[in-house]
């Protein structure tokens, strides 16, 4: 059974907040109940209260995540936080690998071979490993390489023929996560993949936000059609989930429910705070229009096309520049230039041409995107 990842732990927290039982959580994750119970008990966080009286809700909830009275409760509280739980789990795995399990005699033999063949004869580690059967009987090549990097042997990392730079994992933060994690239940990235596989002909739409300076009041909500390399934007209030939902719903009302079902059937956004109410765009006037999903936490590659096309925005508005000067008309002008830019990946056609052919000029006029003559396309700075 595969170990729990960050996405699994986020779902556990969401289900606990929704007051689901361990059996229900295990069923959703397709894990054993004992694994879920052990995960929660191992990583539960205790917050001391100011009263010794037993909590009347103690038997009702596994932890206090789903208790409505938790903010005003003076009893000891037990919380499950998926970010801290995942960080702790990763740290424990790293700790177990932080020292060698080789015996002194094995280390001495390896050290002698490395000094002779790597330091004196300038051979590569792979050559040394393959030419010494004794090393193969002791451990794998990767163990020796990691031992060199860790300083277990006299030969140092810079003496290797190929000095490998390992990827670093940076500390994750949950400060910009969704306000209510329960919205991801049934909308995780794995649910998105399953839904797309069942509806392969439906158009996929990816959402993200582009910010300028941290002090800005405005940001750009980018809406991307990966299949057509097409992207347009809506001006929003930065990190304001109500602004995001309102702007998308205004767009949906403008183009009509029939067009929404055709153009926006599958929608994918990340776990940023601005998408806290993203699921509310699914329904309008009591009618289900589309489905919404969320990427894995801290996984920009889940919507790589959306991130990739931001490069064109940065041609015109470099990073660090304020976006407060923008109006929706300027945003539309910018994306009209971008979507009239010839793409080699689309057989030298423009995104505008592809979307016009698929969804019609009326849709493009509705979102404010216009055709620019190819010789007059300007991706110059506008700030």
VOVO-389500 format. One record per residue: x, y, z of N, C-alpha, C in turn; residue in three letters. Coordinates in steps of 0.05 Angstrom, whole numbers, padded with zeros to 5 digits, always signed. Layout:
residues N
XYZXYZXYZALA...
***
This chain:
residues 383
+00017-00024+00000+00000+00000+00000+00018+00025+00000UNK+00012+00044-00018+00028+00068-00020+00023+00086+00005UNK+00044+00100+00012+00042+00118+00035+00024+00142+00029UNK+00014+00155+00049-00003+00178+00045+00013+00201+00035UNK+00003+00216+00015+00016+00240+00006+00002+00265+00016UNK+00011+00288+00007+00000+00313+00016-00029+00316+00008UNK-00036+00307-00016-00064+00308-00025-00082+00291-00008UNK-00073+00267-00001-00089+00249+00016-00094+00261+00043UNK-00073+00273+00054-00075+00285+00081-00094+00310+00080UNK-00093+00324+00058-00112+00347+00056-00141+00337+00055UNK-00146+00315+00042-00173+00304+00041-00181+00294+00069UNK-00162+00282+00084-00168+00274+00111-00177+00297+00128UNK-00163+00320+00126-00170+00343+00142-00198+00354+00133UNK-00203+00353+00106-00228+00363+00096-00251+00345+00106UNK-00247+00319+00106-00268+00301+00116-00272+00303+00146UNK-00251+00308+00161-00254+00312+00190-00269+00338+00195UNK-00264+00358+00179-00279+00384+00182-00308+00380+00176UNK-00314+00361+00157-00341+00355+00150-00354+00334+00169UNK-00340+00328+00191-00349+00309+00211-00355+00281+00201UNK-00338+00272+00182-00340+00244+00172-00327+00225+00191UNK-00335+00200+00191-00323+00180+00207-00298+00168+00194UNK-00283+00153+00210-00258+00141+00199-00265+00122+00177UNK-00287+00108+00179-00295+00089+00158-00301+00103+00132UNK-00315+00126+00134-00321+00141+00109-00296+00153+00097UNK-00277+00162+00113-00252+00172+00103-00236+00150+00089UNK-00234+00127+00102-00220+00104+00091-00232+00096+00064UNK-00258+00097+00062-00272+00089+00037-00265+00108+00015UNK-00264+00134+00021-00257+00154+00000-00228+00152-00009UNK-00211+00146+00010-00182+00144+00003-00174+00116-00006UNK-00192+00097-00003-00187+00069-00009-00163+00058+00007UNK-00163+00065+00033-00142+00056+00051-00156+00040+00074UNK-00139+00026+00089-00149+00012+00113-00157+00032+00135UNK-00178+00026+00150-00186+00043+00172-00164+00046+00192UNK-00148+00025+00196-00126+00027+00216-00105+00048+00207UNK-00101+00049+00180-00081+00069+00170-00091+00097+00175UNK-00117+00102+00171-00128+00129+00175-00127+00136+00205UNK-00135+00117+00221-00136+00121+00250-00108+00127+00261UNK-00088+00111+00251-00061+00115+00260-00050+00142+00251UNK-00057+00150+00227-00048+00176+00216-00058+00199+00233UNK-00083+00198+00240-00095+00219+00256-00084+00220+00284UNK-00082+00196+00297-00072+00195+00325-00042+00203+00326UNK-00027+00197+00305+00002+00203+00305+00007+00233+00303UNK-00009+00246+00286-00004+00274+00280-00024+00294+00292UNK-00040+00284+00311-00059+00303+00324-00044+00323+00340UNK-00054+00348+00340-00041+00370+00354-00059+00378+00378UNK-00047+00379+00402-00061+00385+00426-00059+00414+00433UNK-00082+00427+00436-00083+00455+00445-00096+00456+00473UNK-00080+00464+00492-00090+00464+00520-00112+00484+00524UNK-00132+00477+00540-00154+00496+00547-00150+00508+00574UNK-00170+00523+00584-00168+00536+00610-00188+00525+00630UNK-00200+00502+00623-00218+00488+00642-00213+00458+00642UNK-00216+00445+00665-00211+00417+00667-00236+00400+00663UNK-00259+00413+00660-00284+00398+00656-00283+00383+00629UNK-00294+00359+00628-00294+00344+00602-00312+00357+00582UNK-00304+00356+00557-00320+00368+00535-00344+00350+00529UNK-00368+00363+00526-00392+00347+00521-00392+00336+00492UNK-00376+00347+00475-00375+00338+00447-00352+00319+00442UNK-00338+00311+00463-00313+00295+00460-00318+00268+00445UNK-00341+00255+00451-00347+00229+00439-00359+00232+00411UNK-00369+00256+00405-00382+00261+00380-00363+00264+00357UNK-00339+00276+00362-00319+00282+00341-00293+00267+00347UNK-00280+00258+00325-00254+00245+00327-00234+00266+00337UNK-00234+00289+00323-00217+00312+00331-00236+00336+00331UNK-00225+00359+00337-00242+00383+00340-00246+00399+00314UNK-00234+00389+00291-00236+00403+00266-00265+00409+00258UNK-00283+00390+00262-00310+00392+00253-00330+00403+00274UNK-00320+00411+00297-00338+00421+00319-00344+00450+00314UNK-00370+00457+00314-00378+00485+00309-00372+00503+00333UNK-00368+00491+00356-00364+00506+00381-00334+00509+00388UNK-00317+00501+00369-00288+00500+00376-00276+00528+00382UNK-00286+00549+00369-00275+00576+00373-00280+00587+00401UNK-00304+00581+00412-00311+00591+00438-00308+00571+00460UNK-00296+00548+00454-00294+00527+00474-00269+00530+00491UNK-00271+00526+00517-00249+00529+00535-00235+00503+00542UNK-00244+00481+00531-00233+00455+00537-00208+00449+00520UNK-00193+00429+00527-00170+00420+00511-00180+00412+00483UNK-00165+00421+00463-00174+00416+00435-00153+00398+00421UNK-00163+00382+00403-00146+00364+00387-00152+00370+00358UNK-00131+00379+00344-00134+00386+00315-00116+00369+00298UNK-00125+00365+00273-00108+00352+00252-00103+00373+00231UNK-00077+00379+00225-00069+00398+00205-00053+00383+00184UNK-00063+00382+00160-00049+00365+00140-00022+00376+00132UNK-00017+00402+00132+00009+00413+00125+00030+00404+00146UNK+00023+00407+00172+00042+00399+00193+00046+00369+00194UNK+00024+00354+00188+00026+00325+00189+00044+00315+00166UNK+00041+00326+00142+00058+00318+00120+00087+00326+00124UNK+00091+00350+00135+00119+00358+00141+00132+00340+00161UNK+00117+00332+00182+00128+00314+00202+00134+00287+00191UNK+00117+00277+00173+00121+00251+00161+00146+00251+00143UNK+00149+00272+00128+00173+00274+00110+00198+00276+00127UNK+00197+00291+00149+00221+00294+00166+00229+00267+00179UNK+00209+00251+00187+00215+00225+00199+00228+00207+00178UNK+00219+00208+00153+00232+00191+00132+00260+00200+00127UNK+00264+00226+00127+00291+00236+00122+00310+00229+00145UNK+00300+00229+00169+00317+00223+00193+00327+00195+00192UNK+00310+00177+00182+00318+00148+00181+00340+00144+00160UNK+00342+00163+00141+00363+00160+00120+00387+00178+00124UNK+00387+00192+00147+00408+00212+00151+00435+00200+00160UNK+00436+00174+00166+00461+00162+00173+00464+00135+00160UNK+00488+00126+00156+00494+00101+00143+00488+00077+00161UNK+00481+00055+00148+00476+00030+00163+00499+00010+00157UNK+00520+00020+00145+00543+00002+00138+00560-00002+00164UNK+00572-00026+00165+00589-00032+00188+00616-00018+00183UNK+00633-00018+00204+00659-00004+00203+00677-00018+00182UNK+00676-00045+00181+00693-00059+00162+00684-00054+00133UNK+00658-00052+00129+00647-00046+00102+00655-00018+00094UNK+00653+00001+00112+00660+00029+00106+00690+00031+00099UNK+00706+00016+00114+00735+00017+00110+00742+00006+00082UNK+00729-00016+00074+00734-00028+00047+00726-00009+00025UNK+00702+00002+00028+00692+00021+00008+00710+00045+00006UNK+00719+00055+00029+00736+00079+00029+00762+00074+00015UNK+00775+00051+00019+00800+00044+00006+00797+00043-00024UNK+00775+00031-00033+00770+00029-00062+00765+00056-00074UNK+00750+00073-00061+00744+00100-00071+00769+00117-00073UNK+00786+00116-00053+00811+00132-00054+00829+00123-00077UNK+00831+00097-00081+00849+00087-00102+00839+00093-00130UNK+00813+00089-00135+00803+00091-00162+00790+00118-00169UNK+00779+00131-00149+00767+00158-00156+00787+00180-00152UNK+00801+00180-00129+00820+00202-00123+00845+00199-00139UNK+00856+00175-00140+00882+00171-00154+00880+00166-00184UNK+00860+00150-00192+00858+00143-00220+00836+00160-00235UNK+00822+00177-00220+00802+00195-00232+00780+00180-00247UNK+00772+00157-00236+00750+00142-00249+00723+00152-00238UNK+00702+00146-00254+00675+00153-00245+00665+00133-00225UNK+00646+00141-00209+00635+00124-00188+00622+00099-00201UNK+00608+00103-00223+00595+00081-00236+00616+00060-00246UNK+00638+00070-00257+00659+00052-00266+00671+00036-00242UNK+00675+00050-00220+00686+00038-00196+00667+00016-00186UNK+00641+00023-00185+00622+00004-00174+00619-00021-00192UNK+00619-00017-00218+00615-00040-00236+00640-00057-00238UNK+00663-00046-00232+00688-00061-00234+00696-00075-00208UNK+00680-00071-00187+00686-00083-00161+00662-00099-00151UNK+00661-00125-00155+00640-00142-00146+00636-00141-00116UNK+00657-00135-00101+00655-00133-00072+00636-00110-00063UNK+00636-00089-00079+00618-00066-00072+00589-00074-00077UNK+00584-00090-00098+00557-00098-00104+00545-00116-00082UNK+00563-00131-00069+00554-00149-00047+00547-00133-00022UNK+00558-00109-00020+00554-00093+00005+00529-00075+00003UNK+00527-00060-00019+00505-00041-00022+00502-00033-00051UNK+00483-00015-00056+00479-00005-00083+00496+00019-00089UNK+00498+00027-00114+00515+00050-00121+00505+00076-00109UNK+00478+00078-00108+00467+00103-00097+00474+00107-00067UNK+00475+00085-00052+00483+00086-00024+00511+00098-00021UNK+00529+00089-00038+00556+00099-00037+00557+00129-00044UNK+00542+00136-00065+00542+00164-00074+00531+00182-00051UNK+00509+00173-00039+00498+00189-00017+00517+00191+00007UNK+00532+00169+00011+00552+00169+00033+00574+00189+00028UNK+00582+00191+00002+00603+00211-00005+00592+00239+00000UNK+00568+00245-00009+00556+00271-00005+00552+00277+00025UNK+00547+00257+00041+00542+00260+00069+00569+00263+00085UNK+00591+00256+00072+00617+00258+00086+00625+00233+00100UNK+00614+00210+00093+00621+00185+00107+00648+00174+00098UNK+00658+00183+00075+00684+00173+00065+00703+00196+00061UNK+00729+00188+00056+00749+00209+00052+00746+00223+00026UNK+00736+00209+00005+00732+00221-00021+00708+00240-00018UNK+00711+00265-00029+00691+00285-00026+00674+00287-00052UNK+00651+00300-00050+00633+00301-00073+00645+00315-00097UNK+00661+00336-00093+00672+00351-00116+00693+00334-00131UNK+00702+00312-00119+00722+00295-00133+00708+00275-00153UNK+00682+00273-00152+00668+00256-00170+00668+00267-00198UNK+00668+00249-00218+00667+00257-00246+00642+00273-00252UNK+00620+00264-00241+00594+00278-00245+00584+00287-00218UNK+00585+00312-00214+00577+00324-00188+00547+00331-00190UNK+00530+00314-00178+00501+00316-00181+00491+00336-00160UNK+00474+00354-00170+00460+00373-00151+00432+00362-00147UNK+00426+00354-00123+00400+00343-00117+00379+00365-00113UNK+00354+00359-00120+00333+00379-00117+00327+00383-00087UNK+00321+00408-00081+00315+00415-00053+00285+00419-00050UNK+00274+00410-00028+00246+00414-00022+00244+00437-00003UNK+00226+00456-00010+00223+00480+00006+00199+00477+00025UNK+00201+00490+00047+00180+00489+00067+00154+00499+00056UNK+00132+00485+00060+00107+00493+00049+00091+00509+00070UNK+00074+00525+00060+00058+00542+00078+00029+00539+00071UNK+00011+00540+00091-00017+00538+00086-00031+00565+00090UNK-00016+00587+00089-00028+00613+00093-00046+00621+00070UNK-00042+00611+00046-00058+00619+00023-00076+00596+00014UNK-00082+00577+00032-00099+00555+00025-00128+00563+00025UNK-00145+00545+00014-00174+00549+00014-00184+00554+00042UNK-00204+00572+00044-00215+00578+00070-00230+00554+00083UNK-00244+00539+00066-00259+00516+00076-00250+00491+00060UNK-00235+00474+00072-00224+00450+00057-00246+00430+00049UNK-00269+00432+00061-00290+00412+00054-00299+00414+00025UNK-00293+00437+00011-00301+00439-00017-00285+00420-00035UNK-00263+00410-00026-00247+00392-00043-00258+00364-00044UNK-00277+00357-00026-00288+00330-00025-00303+00325-00052UNK-00294+00306-00067-00305+00300-00093-00294+00318-00115UNK-00275+00336-00108-00264+00354-00128-00234+00354-00128UNK-00222+00333-00118-00193+00331-00118-00182+00326-00146UNK-00156+00328-00149-00144+00324-00175-00148+00296-00186UNK-00148+00276-00168-00154+00249-00177-00182+00246-00187UNK-00201+00261-00175-00229+00262-00185-00230+00275-00212UNK-00214+00295-00216-00212+00309-00242-00202+00290-00263UNK-00181+00275-00258-00170+00257-00277-00191+00236-00285UNK-00205+00225-00265-00226+00205-00271-00248+00217-00288UNK-00256+00241-00282-00278+00254-00297-00269+00260-00325UNK-00245+00269-00329-00235+00275-00356-00233+00250-00373UNK-00225+00228-00361-00223+00202-00375-00250+00192-00384UNK-00271+00199-00369-00298+00191-00377-00311+00211-00397UNK-00300+00235-00399-00312+00256-00416-00289+00268-00433UNK-00277+00253-00449-00252+00261-00464-00257+00283-00484UNK-00281+00286-00493-00287+00307-00514-00294+00334-00502UNK-00297+00335-00476-00305+00360-00463-00281+00379-00461UNK-00286+00405-00464-00266+00425-00462-00257+00429-00433UNK-00231+00431-00429-00219+00435-00403-00210+00464-00400UNK-00217+00477-00378-00210+00505-00373-00194+00506-00347UNK-00171+00520-00348-00154+00522-00324-00153+00552-00315UNK-00153+00555-00288-00155+00582-00276-00130+00587-00258UNK-00121+00611-00259-00099+00619-00241-00101+00649-00238UNK-00084+00660-00220-00083+00689-00217-00055+00699-00220UNK-00052+00723-00232-00026+00736-00236-00026+00761-00219UNK-00005+00764-00202-00003+00787-00184+00021+00804-00192UNK+00020+00829-00184+00043+00847-00188+00058+00851-00163UNK+00054+00874-00150+00067+00879-00124+00049+00869-00101UNK+00062+00862-00079+00047+00852-00056+00027+00873-00045UNK+00033+00899-00050+00016+00920-00040-00007+00926-00059UNK-00009+00913-00082-00030+00919-00101-00057+00911-00091UNK-00078+00925-00101-00105+00918-00096-00117+00900-00118UNK-00105+00901-00141-00116+00887-00164-00098+00863-00172UNK-00110+00844-00186-00096+00821-00197-00111+00813-00222UNK-00099+00795-00238-00112+00785-00262-00119+00755-00258UNK-00144+00749-00262-00153+00721-00262-00150+00711-00291UNK-00132+00692-00295-00127+00681-00322-00144+00656-00326UNK-00156+00654-00350-00173+00632-00357-00162+00620-00383UNK-00154+00595-00382-00139+00583-00403-00153+00558-00415UNK-00153+00557-00442-00162+00533-00457-00137+00519-00467UNK-00127+00499-00453-00101+00486-00461-00101+00475-00489UNK-00124+00464-00498-00125+00451-00524-00120+00470-00546UNK-00127+00496-00542-00124+00516-00563-00103+00537-00557UNK-00087+00533-00536-00066+00552-00528-00078+00580-00523UNK-00103+00581-00515-00118+00606-00513-00120+00614-00484UNK-00116+00640-00479-00118+00650-00451-00129+00679-00452UNK-00148+00684-00434-00157+00711-00430-00159+00717-00400UNK-00164+00742-00393-00163+00750-00365-00185+00768-00356UNK-00191+00766-00330-00211+00784-00317-00197+00798-00294UNK-00202+00823-00292-00190+00839-00270-00206+00834-00245UNK-00192+00827-00223-00204+00820-00197-00191+00835-00175UNK-00203+00834-00152-00191+00844-00127-00172+00822-00117UNK-00148+00828-00111-00128+00808-00104-00136+00793-00079UNK-00132+00766-00080-00137+00747-00058-00166+00750-00047UNK-00184+00758-00064-00212+00761-00055-00229+00739-00069UNK-00237+00718-00055-00252+00696-00067-00279+00705-00078UNK-00292+00725-00064-00318+00735-00074-00315+00748-00101UNK-00293+00763-00104-00288+00777-00130-00285+00757-00153UNK-00270+00735-00147-00266+00714-00168-00292+00702-00176UNK-00308+00693-00157-00333+00680-00162-00352+00699-00177UNK-00353+00724-00168-00371+00744-00180-00364+00749-00209UNK-00339+00751-00215-00330+00757-00243-00336+00734-00261UNK-00331+00709-00252-00337+00686-00268-00367+00683-00273UNK-00383+00687-00253-00412+00685-00256-00423+00707-00275UNK-00411+00731-00274-00419+00752-00292-00413+00744-00321UNK-00390+00731-00325-00382+00721-00351-00402+00700-00361UNK-00409+00682-00343-00428+00660-00350-00455+00671-00358UNK-00464+00692-00343-00490+00704-00350-00489+00718-00377UNK-00466+00729-00383-00463+00744-00408-00464+00726-00432UNK-00452+00702-00430-00451+00685-00454-00474+00665-00454UNK-00489+00661-00432-00512+00644-00432-00506+00616-00423UNK-00525+00603-00411-00521+00576-00399-00514+00555-00420UNK-00526+00556-00444-00519+00537-00464-00490+00538-00473UNK-00480+00562-00476-00452+00566-00483-00433+00557-00460UNK-00442+00562-00436-00425+00554-00413-00422+00524-00412UNK-00444+00509-00417-00443+00480-00417-00424+00470-00439UNK-00423+00484-00462-00406+00476-00484-00377+00484-00480UNK-00372+00508-00470-00345+00519-00469-00331+00513-00442UNK-00347+00513-00420-00335+00511-00393-00345+00486-00378UNK-00345+00463-00389-00356+00439-00375-00338+00429-00353UNK-00311+00432-00356-00292+00422-00336-00273+00445-00328UNK-00273+00452-00303-00257+00475-00294-00238+00466-00272UNK-00213+00475-00274-00192+00467-00256-00177+00491-00245UNK-00176+00493-00218-00161+00515-00205-00143+00504-00184UNK-00126+00521-00173-00108+00512-00152-00121+00516-00124UNK-00105+00512-00103-00116+00514-00076-00112+00541-00063UNK-00108+00562-00079-00104+00588-00068-00129+00599-00055UNK-00126+00618-00037-00148+00629-00022-00168+00642-00040UNK-00159+00653-00063-00178+00667-00081-00198+00648-00094UNK-00193+00621-00093-00211+00602-00104-00227+00587-00083UNK-00230+00599-00059-00245+00587-00037-00274+00581-00044UNK-00286+00598-00061-00314+00594-00068-00317+00586-00097UNK-00296+00574-00108-00296+00567-00136-00318+00547-00144UNK-00326+00530-00125-00347+00510-00130-00374+00523-00135UNK-00378+00548-00127-00404+00562-00130-00410+00569-00159UNK-00391+00567-00177-00396+00573-00205-00410+00549-00219UNK-00411+00526-00205-00423+00503-00218-00453+00506-00223UNK-00466+00522-00207-00495+00524-00208-00504+00553-00212UNK-00523+00557-00229-00534+00584-00233-00564+00582-00238UNK-00580+00596-00222-00609+00596-00224-00620+00567-00221UNK-00608+00552-00203-00617+00525-00198-00609+00505-00220UNK-00593+00512-00238-00585+00494-00260-00555+00488-00258UNK-00548+00462-00260-00520+00454-00260-00508+00459-00287UNK-00487+00476-00288-00475+00484-00313-00448+00469-00319UNK-00433+00464-00298-00406+00453-00302-00396+00439-00278UNK-00372+00429-00279-00359+00416-00256-00333+00431-00249UNK-00327+00433-00224-00302+00446-00215-00284+00426-00200UNK-00258+00430-00203-00239+00413-00189-00215+00430-00180UNK-00199+00418-00162-00175+00431-00151-00150+00414-00156UNK-00128+00427-00161-00102+00413-00165-00093+00402-00138UNK-00072+00386-00139-00059+00377-00115-00046+00401-00102UNK-00043+00402-00075-00031+00425-00062-00001+00428-00070UNK+00006+00453-00076+00033+00460-00083+00043+00445-00108UNK+00026+00441-00128+00033+00426-00152+00025+00442-00176UNK+00042+00462-00184+00036+00479-00207+00035+00463-00233UNK+00048+00440-00234+00049+00424-00259+00022+00411-00265UNK+00003+00411-00246-00023+00400-00251-00039+00417-00271UNK-00032+00442-00274-00043+00459-00294-00021+00474-00308UNK-00003+00459-00320+00021+00469-00331+00016+00489-00354UNK-00005+00484-00370-00010+00502-00393-00016+00530-00383UNK-00032+00532-00363-00039+00558-00352-00014+00573-00342UNK+00003+00559-00328+00028+00571-00318+00046+00579-00342UNK+00047+00561-00362+00065+00566-00385+00058+00591-00400UNK+00032+00596-00404+00023+00619-00420+00025+00645-00405UNK+00031+00644-00379+00036+00669-00364+00061+00683-00374UNK+00078+00668-00388+00103+00679-00399+00096+00703-00417UNK+00075+00701-00433+00068+00722-00451+00059+00747-00435UNK+00045+00743-00413+00037+00765-00396+00062+00780-00386UNK+00082+00764-00378+00106+00776-00367+00123+00791-00388UNK+00119+00785-00414+00131+00801-00434+00121+00830-00433UNK+00096+00832-00426+00083+00858-00427+00081+00872-00399UNK+00080+00856-00379+00081+00866-00351+00101+00850-00335UNK+00126+00858-00333+00147+00843-00319+00139+00838-00290UNK+00151+00818-00278+00147+00812-00250+00156+00835-00233UNK+00141+00840-00212+00148+00862-00193+00135+00888-00200UNK+00123+00890-00224+00109+00915-00232+00080+00915-00221UNK+00071+00938-00213+00044+00941-00203+00023+00936-00224UNK+00001+00924-00216-00022+00920-00235-00045+00939-00229UNK-00041+00957-00210-00064+00975-00203-00071+00995-00225UNK-00053+00998-00245-00059+01017-00267-00078+01004-00287UNK-00082+00978-00286-00098+00964-00306-00128+00970-00304UNK-00140+00969-00328-00169+00969-00330-00176+00944-00346UNK-00202+00936-00346-00210+00912-00361-00204+00916-00391UNK-00207+00941-00400-00202+00946-00429-00172+00941-00435UNK-00154+00949-00418-00126+00944-00422-00119+00915-00421UNK-00132+00900-00403-00128+00871-00401-00138+00858-00426UNK-00161+00866-00437-00171+00855-00462-00152+00860-00485UNK-00141+00885-00486-00123+00892-00508-00098+00874-00506UNK-00088+00870-00482-00064+00854-00478-00068+00825-00488UNK-00091+00813-00480-00096+00785-00488-00104+00783-00517UNK-00114+00805-00529-00119+00804-00558-00093+00802-00573UNK-00072+00816-00564-00046+00814-00576-00035+00786-00572UNK-00037+00775-00548-00026+00749-00542-00039+00727-00558UNK-00065+00729-00561-00080+00708-00576-00079+00711-00606UNK-00067+00732-00615-00062+00735-00644-00033+00728-00651UNK-00019+00718-00632+00009+00710-00636+00011+00682-00647UNK+00025+00678-00668+00027+00651-00681+00041+00631-00663UNK+00029+00607-00661+00041+00586-00645+00050+00563-00662UNK+00075+00556-00660+00086+00533-00675+00073+00507-00666UNK+00066+00505-00640+00054+00481-00630+00026+00476-00641UNK+00014+00497-00652-00013+00495-00664-00012+00497-00694UNK+00011+00487-00706+00015+00486-00735+00013+00514-00747UNK+00026+00532-00734+00029+00560-00743+00002+00575-00745UNK-00017+00567-00728-00042+00581-00726-00043+00597-00700UNK-00061+00616-00698-00063+00632-00674-00085+00621-00656UNK-00083+00624-00630-00104+00616-00612-00131+00628-00619UNK-00131+00654-00628-00155+00667-00635-00169+00652-00658UNK-00154+00644-00678-00166+00629-00701-00178+00603-00692UNK-00164+00589-00674-00174+00563-00665-00200+00565-00649UNK-00201+00584-00631-00225+00588-00614-00248+00599-00631UNK-00242+00617-00650-00263+00627-00667-00276+00605-00684UNK-00260+00587-00693-00270+00564-00709-00286+00545-00692UNK-00278+00541-00667-00292+00522-00649-00317+00534-00636UNK-00314+00558-00625-00336+00569-00608-00350+00593-00620UNK-00339+00604-00642-00352+00626-00656-00342+00653-00647UNK-00345+00673-00666-00335+00700-00660-00352+00714-00639UNK-00377+00705-00636-00394+00717-00615-00383+00713-00587UNK-00372+00690-00582-00360+00685-00556-00336+00703-00551UNK-00319+00706-00572-00295+00723-00570-00302+00752-00565UNK-00323+00761-00579-00332+00789-00575-00343+00792-00546UNK-00356+00772-00536-00368+00773-00509-00347+00776-00487UNK-00324+00763-00491-00302+00765-00471-00283+00787-00477UNK-00288+00803-00499-00272+00826-00505-00245+00821-00519UNK-00243+00797-00532-00218+00791-00546-00223+00795-00576UNK-00205+00811-00589-00208+00818-00617-00183+00809-00633UNK-00187+00806-00658-00166+00796-00676-00147+00819-00682UNK-00121+00814-00681-00100+00834-00688-00085+00823-00712UNK-00080+00841-00732-00065+00832-00755-00038+00822-00746UNK-00030+00799-00759-00006+00785-00750+00019+00803-00751UNK+00020+00820-00771+00044+00837-00773+00044+00860-00753UNK+00021+00864-00739+00019+00887-00720+00018+00878-00691UNK+00021+00851-00687+00020+00841-00659+00044+00853-00644UNK+00038+00864-00620+00059+00877-00604+00059+00865-00576UNK+00080+00851-00569+00083+00840-00541+00102+00858-00526UNK+00098+00884-00527+00116+00903-00514+00104+00910-00486UNK+00121+00921-00470+00113+00928-00443+00092+00950-00443UNK+00071+00947-00427+00049+00966-00427+00049+00982-00400UNK+00068+00977-00382+00068+00990-00357+00091+01010-00355UNK
***
